[in-house]
Amino acid sequence: MRKSCAPLRLRQSPHSFSEALVIFTRWSKNDQHEFTPAKQENLDKWSDMMTVNAYPDVHDGERLAGTANAVLDNYKRHQAKVLKTDSVPRTADRPAEHLIAVVFGRPNFIEVAFARFKLVDGTGCSFVYSHRIYGEKIGDEMSAWLSANGSDIGKALMEWSSMPSPIKSTWLQSSVSRSLKPRRTWRALRT
């Protein structure tokens, strides 16, 4: 597991994808990298997270679609409620892309995840924006958050063009080691 000393500067915020946001590497192992904003370093209690997954064996649109479907099946096996799935058809100069939006209800929190699947530098990747609300009986609060933000976040995530390449980026390769408490259950859901 690694933690980066340098922050990742996104051109676009996961909330609006229109303003600058600085997020920090909180956990990184193999082909998965998790980022949260400043003051959300506790991986047991965060509100917003961006997860970048690389799929090094995925190099074409067909395998990318298969990967997106496998992740969707994994989400369903873990009792996710599917909010939306969508695909952007391939064009002459761009392979197809895919979006999955799900919500996970748990006893002490609700998490919504928006996952975009895209080939970056010829390698399959997913960019997952997640938002959590903690507490009991918070379904109405998450419903209100989704009503206010869900459509815009899904659209913005699909339009986001400045995402890093997890395969070639030095910000992932220059991370330093740091032990963090494992979160296998949720990490397994994102792969």
VOBA-1610 file (N, C-alpha, C; in pm, whole numbers, padded with zeros to 5 digits, always signed):
BEGIN
Met+00085-00117+00000Met+00000+00000+00000Met+00089+00123+00000Arg+00045+00224-00073Arg+00125+00344-00084Arg+00042+00467-00059Lys+00108+00572-00017Lys+00044+00702-00005Lys+00134+00803-00073Ser+00076+00886-00155Ser+00155+00982-00228Ser+00181+01105-00143Cys+00302+01158-00155Cys+00334+01282-00086Cys+00274+01401-00160Ala+00264+01390-00290Ala+00215+01501-00372Ala+00067+01479-00403Pro-00013+01585-00400Pro-00154+01570-00431Pro-00177+01556-00581Leu-00289+01500-00617Leu-00334+01495-00755Leu-00424+01617-00774Arg-00392+01696-00871Arg-00473+01815-00898Arg-00562+01787-01019Leu-00690+01785-00994Leu-00786+01764-01101Leu-00830+01899-01154Arg-00852+01905-01282Arg-00906+02029-01338Arg-01051+02047-01298Gln-01116+01936-01276Gln-01258+01941-01250Gln-01289+01871-01119Ser-01383+01924-01046Ser-01424+01867-00919Ser-01517+01749-00940Pro-01506+01644-00857Pro-01604+01536-00868Pro-01747+01581-00843His-01764+01694-00774His-01901+01742-00751His-01956+01813-00873Ser-01883+01907-00928Ser-01934+01982-01041Ser-01850+01962-01165Phe-01730+01906-01152Phe-01636+01889-01261Phe-01613+02021-01333Ser-01625+02133-01259Ser-01607+02264-01322Ser-01510+02353-01246Glu-01464+02310-01131Glu-01373+02392-01053Glu-01255+02306-01010Ala-01147+02370-00977Ala-01027+02295-00938Ala-01051+02222-00806Leu-00997+02105-00796Leu-01006+02025-00674Leu-00874+01955-00656Val-00824+01956-00535Val-00702+01884-00503Val-00742+01764-00419Ile-00706+01645-00468Ile-00733+01524-00392Ile-00601+01453-00367Phe-00597+01376-00261Phe-00474+01312-00218Phe-00488+01160-00225Thr-00378+01095-00261Thr-00377+00950-00260Thr-00393+00904-00116Arg-00490+00818-00092Arg-00513+00765+00042Arg-00477+00618+00049Trp-00489+00549-00063Trp-00459+00407-00064Trp-00425+00368-00207Ser-00325+00285-00223Ser-00286+00242-00356Ser-00222+00105-00347Lys-00269+00015-00431Lys-00209-00118-00438Lys-00238-00175-00576Asn-00131-00226-00637Asn-00141-00286-00770Asn-00206-00188-00867Asp-00323-00220-00917Asp-00387-00136-01020Asp-00506-00057-00967Gln-00512-00036-00836Gln-00621+00040-00777Gln-00566+00153-00692His-00624+00271-00708His-00574+00391-00640His-00695+00471-00591Glu-00694+00504-00461Glu-00806+00576-00402Glu-00762+00714-00356Phe-00847+00812-00383Phe-00818+00952-00353Phe-00936+01013-00279Thr-00907+01099-00183Thr-01011+01176-00116Thr-00963+01320-00103Pro-01055+01413-00083Pro-01016+01553-00063Pro-00945+01572+00071Ala-00886+01689+00088Ala-00824+01725+00216Ala-00927+01709+00328Lys-00880+01672+00444Lys-00961+01653+00564Lys-01055+01533+00555Gln-01032+01444+00457Gln-01106+01319+00449Gln-01008+01202+00440Glu-00903+01209+00522Glu-00799+01106+00515Glu-00835+00975+00583Asn-00937+00975+00667Asn-00980+00855+00738Asn-01062+00768+00642Leu-01004+00655+00600Leu-01073+00569+00505Leu-01188+00490+00567Asp-01207+00502+00696Asp-01323+00441+00759Asp-01440+00538+00765Lys-01415+00666+00735Lys-01522+00766+00741Lys-01491+00882+00647Trp-01520+00863+00521Trp-01500+00966+00420Trp-01636+00998+00357Ser-01645+01110+00290Ser-01769+01146+00222Ser-01757+01136+00070Asp-01640+01170+00018Asp-01619+01171-00126Asp-01490+01101-00160Met-01495+01016-00261Met-01376+00941-00300Met-01374+00923-00451Met-01254+00932-00508Met-01233+00897-00647Met-01142+00775-00647Thr-01186+00669-00712Thr-01106+00547-00725Thr-01071+00529-00871Val-00943+00505-00897Val-00895+00481-01033Val-00848+00335-01038Asn-00908+00259-01127Asn-00870+00120-01146Asn-00815+00103-01286Ala-00705+00031-01298Ala-00652-00005-01429Ala-00676-00153-01451Tyr-00708-00189-01572Tyr-00727-00328-01611Tyr-00624-00357-01720Pro-00502-00396-01681Pro-00389-00407-01774Pro-00409-00506-01888Asp-00502-00600-01874Asp-00526-00697-01980Asp-00637-00654-02076Val-00692-00535-02055Val-00801-00486-02139Val-00745-00381-02236His-00754-00412-02365His-00697-00322-02466His-00791-00293-02582Asp-00917-00338-02572Asp-01010-00308-02681Asp-01150-00290-02624Gly-01239-00240-02708Gly-01375-00209-02664Gly-01453-00328-02616Glu-01434-00443-02681Glu-01507-00563-02640Glu-01468-00607-02500Arg-01340-00608-02471Arg-01293-00647-02336Arg-01334-00542-02233Leu-01336-00414-02272Leu-01379-00309-02181Leu-01526-00329-02143Ala-01610-00361-02242Ala-01752-00387-02214Ala-01766-00509-02123Gly-01686-00612-02147Gly-01690-00730-02061Gly-01650-00697-01918Thr-01550-00610-01903Thr-01506-00569-01770Thr-01616-00490-01699Ala-01678-00397-01771Ala-01788-00318-01712Ala-01901-00411-01669Asn-01935-00509-01751Asn-02041-00603-01714Asn-02002-00689-01594Ala-01876-00728-01585Ala-01830-00807-01469Ala-01838-00724-01341Val-01801-00596-01348Val-01811-00509-01231Val-01957-00490-01192Leu-02043-00470-01291Leu-02186-00457-01263Leu-02240-00583-01195Asp-02203-00699-01243Asp-02246-00824-01179Asp-02194-00833-01036Asn-02070-00789-01014Asn-02013-00789-00879Asn-02090-00696-00788Tyr-02123-00578-00836Tyr-02204-00485-00758Tyr-02337-00551-00718Lys-02403-00615-00814Lys-02532-00678-00787Lys-02518-00790-00684Arg-02411-00869-00692Arg-02389-00976-00594Arg-02372-00920-00453His-02332-00793-00444His-02314-00729-00314His-02432-00637-00280Gln-02549-00673-00333Gln-02676-00606-00303Gln-02683-00460-00345Ala-02614-00423-00449Ala-02626-00286-00499Ala-02758-00270-00572Lys-02816-00154-00556Lys-02934-00118-00635Lys-02882-00040-00755Val-02911-00087-00874Val-02863-00023-00995Val-02951+00098-01025Leu-02890+00214-01031Leu-02962+00337-01062Leu-02964+00364-01211Lys-02850+00332-01278Lys-02841+00361-01420Lys-02722+00287-01480Thr-02740+00243-01602Thr-02628+00198-01684Thr-02643+00270-01819Asp-02531+00300-01880Asp-02536+00370-02008Asp-02406+00343-02082Ser-02411+00353-02210Ser-02292+00340-02293Ser-02291+00449-02397Val-02172+00497-02426Val-02151+00591-02536Val-02096+00508-02651Pro-02166+00503-02763Pro-02119+00418-02874Pro-01982+00461-02926Arg-01911+00366-02979Arg-01780+00397-03036Arg-01799+00481-03161Thr-01698+00558-03190Thr-01693+00636-03313Thr-01567+00594-03388Ala-01544+00654-03502Ala-01425+00620-03581Ala-01296+00650-03505Asp-01299+00749-03417Asp-01177+00788-03346Asp-01180+00760-03196Arg-01284+00690-03149Arg-01294+00666-03005Arg-01371+00538-02978Pro-01316+00452-02890Pro-01391+00330-02854Pro-01510+00365-02764Ala-01601+00271-02750Ala-01718+00290-02664Ala-01673+00310-02519Glu-01758+00378-02443Glu-01737+00397-02300Glu-01864+00355-02228His-01851+00330-02098His-01965+00278-02022His-01976+00347-01887Leu-02099+00360-01838Leu-02127+00420-01708Leu-02216+00327-01628Ile-02182+00312-01502Ile-02265+00237-01407Ile-02287+00328-01286Ala-02412+00341-01244Ala-02443+00415-01120Ala-02521+00320-01030Val-02471+00302-00907Val-02534+00212-00811Val-02537+00276-00674Val-02620+00219-00588Val-02622+00262-00448Val-02618+00137-00361Phe-02536+00144-00257Phe-02521+00037-00158Phe-02578+00087-00026Gly-02675+00016+00028Gly-02727+00048+00160Gly-02664-00043+00264Arg-02610+00015+00368Arg-02548-00060+00477Arg-02607-00009+00608Pro-02592-00084+00717Pro-02655-00042+00843Pro-02612+00097+00892Asn-02486+00136+00868Asn-02441+00265+00923Asn-02404+00368+00816Phe-02426+00338+00689Phe-02405+00437+00584Phe-02471+00392+00455Ile-02486+00487+00363Ile-02529+00459+00226Ile-02423+00517+00135Glu-02384+00439+00034Glu-02284+00485-00062Glu-02341+00477-00203Val-02322+00583-00278Val-02356+00583-00419Val-02225+00585-00497Ala-02219+00509-00604Ala-02097+00503-00686Ala-02133+00522-00833Phe-02057+00607-00899Phe-02069+00631-01042Phe-01938+00584-01105Ala-01943+00483-01190Ala-01822+00425-01247Ala-01820+00445-01398Arg-01715+00509-01446Arg-01695+00527-01590Arg-01585+00432-01636Phe-01610+00360-01742Phe-01514+00267-01800Phe-01469+00323-01934Lys-01337+00334-01949Lys-01280+00400-02066Lys-01143+00342-02095Leu-01106+00337-02222Leu-00969+00303-02259Leu-00886+00430-02251Val-00779+00426-02174Val-00687+00539-02160Val-00549+00490-02200Asp-00491+00557-02297Asp-00360+00515-02348Asp-00361+00367-02386Gly-00475+00319-02440Gly-00485+00183-02488Gly-00509+00078-02380Thr-00535+00121-02257Thr-00557+00028-02146Thr-00691+00058-02079Gly-00764-00047-02043Gly-00891-00030-01976Gly-00876+00031-01838Cys-00962+00125-01808Cys-00961+00193-01677Cys-01104+00217-01634Ser-01121+00229-01503Ser-01247+00280-01452Ser-01215+00394-01356Phe-01302+00492-01359Phe-01292+00610-01273Phe-01422+00614-01196Val-01412+00590-01065Val-01531+00572-00982Val-01539+00687-00882Tyr-01645+00768-00896Tyr-01672+00871-00796Tyr-01774+00813-00699Ser-01744+00816-00570Ser-01834+00764-00468Ser-01866+00873-00366His-01987+00871-00318His-02031+00964-00213His-02100+00882-00105Arg-02062+00908+00019Arg-02121+00839+00134Arg-02189+00936+00228Ile-02297+00887+00287Ile-02364+00956+00396Ile-02374+00855+00510Tyr-02333+00896+00630Tyr-02328+00807+00745Tyr-02448+00830+00837Gly-02486+00724+00904Gly-02594+00731+01002Gly-02695+00620+00978Glu-02800+00623+01056Glu-02910+00527+01042Glu-03030+00601+00987Lys-03111+00532+00913Lys-03233+00590+00855Lys-03200+00716+00775Ile-03108+00704+00682Ile-03062+00819+00604Ile-03101+00806+00457Gly-03194+00716+00429Gly-03238+00696+00291Gly-03293+00823+00228Asp-03373+00899+00304Asp-03429+01023+00250Asp-03320+01125+00221Glu-03219+01128+00308Glu-03108+01222+00286Glu-03031+01186+00159Met-03004+01057+00138Met-02933+01017+00016Met-03021+01039-00106Ser-03150+01014-00094Ser-03240+01039-00207Ser-03238+01186-00246Ala-03238+01273-00146Ala-03231+01417-00175Ala-03098+01453-00240Trp-02987+01394-00190Trp-02856+01421-00248Trp-02853+01374-00394Leu-02907+01255-00419Leu-02910+01204-00557Leu-02996+01290-00647Ser-03110+01336-00596Ser-03196+01423-00677Ser-03126+01552-00714Ala-03050+01605-00619Ala-02980+01732-00643Ala-02853+01715-00725Asn-02785+01600-00717Asn-02652+01586-00775Asn-02633+01470-00873Gly-02711+01366-00861Gly-02685+01242-00935Gly-02675+01258-01084Ser-02772+01321-01145Ser-02770+01337-01290Ser-02650+01416-01337Asp-02620+01525-01266Asp-02507+01610-01304Asp-02374+01536-01287Ile-02360+01457-01183Ile-02234+01386-01160Ile-02213+01280-01268Gly-02315+01203-01299Gly-02301+01103-01404Gly-02264+01167-01537Lys-02329+01275-01571Lys-02300+01345-01696Lys-02158+01402-01694Ala-02122+01466-01584Ala-01990+01527-01574Ala-01879+01422-01578Leu-01901+01309-01513Leu-01801+01203-01514Leu-01779+01152-01657Met-01886+01139-01734Met-01872+01093-01873Met-01808+01199-01963Glu-01820+01325-01926Glu-01759+01433-02006Glu-01617+01466-01962Trp-01575+01416-01847Trp-01444+01447-01791Trp-01335+01403-01888Ser-01250+01496-01928Ser-01149+01464-02029Ser-01006+01473-01977Ser-00986+01516-01855Ser-00849+01536-01804Ser-00806+01429-01704Met-00869+01311-01713Met-00832+01206-01619Met-00691+01156-01645Pro-00622+01115-01538Pro-00486+01066-01553Pro-00485+00923-01607Ser-00374+00884-01665Ser-00354+00746-01705Ser-00290+00672-01589Pro-00359+00575-01531Pro-00300+00503-01419Pro-00180+00418-01460Ile-00165+00392-01587Ile-00054+00311-01635Ile+00073+00395-01649Lys+00060+00518-01699Lys+00177+00600-01730Lys+00204+00714-01633Ser+00111+00743-01543Ser+00126+00861-01458Ser+00234+00845-01352Thr+00318+00945-01340Thr+00423+00942-01239Thr+00367+00964-01100Trp+00251+01027-01086Trp+00195+01049-00952Trp+00158+00917-00887Leu+00129+00814-00967Leu+00102+00684-00908Leu+00231+00607-00885Gln+00327+00624-00973Gln+00452+00550-00962Gln+00545+00606-00856Ser+00527+00732-00815Ser+00617+00794-00719Ser+00563+00790-00577Ser+00466+00704-00551Ser+00408+00695-00417Ser+00508+00635-00319Val+00491+00671-00192Val+00574+00614-00087Val+00489+00522-00001Ser+00552+00425+00062Ser+00477+00325+00140Ser+00421+00384+00268Arg+00302+00337+00302Arg+00240+00371+00430Arg+00133+00268+00458Ser+00130+00217+00578Ser+00030+00118+00614Ser-00100+00186+00650Leu-00208+00133+00596Leu-00342+00178+00629Leu-00424+00055+00662Lys-00526+00073+00740Lys-00612-00039+00776Lys-00679-00093+00649Pro-00671-00223+00623Pro-00733-00279+00502Pro-00885-00263+00506Arg-00942-00243+00389Arg-01086-00234+00375Arg-01127-00330+00264Arg-01100-00456+00282Arg-01117-00556+00176Arg-01259-00561+00122Thr-01359-00550+00207Thr-01496-00565+00162Thr-01530-00464+00054Trp-01505-00336+00078Trp-01541-00234-00020Trp-01445-00230-00136Arg-01319-00258-00111Arg-01222-00260-00219Arg-01261-00369-00321Ala-01305-00482-00272Ala-01344-00592-00360Ala-01461-00554-00449Leu-01547-00466-00400Leu-01662-00424-00480Leu-01622-00338-00597Arg-01511-00269-00587Arg-01472-00175-00690Arg-01388-00239-00801Thr-01346-00363-00785Thr-01258-00423-00885Thr-01335-00510-00982
//
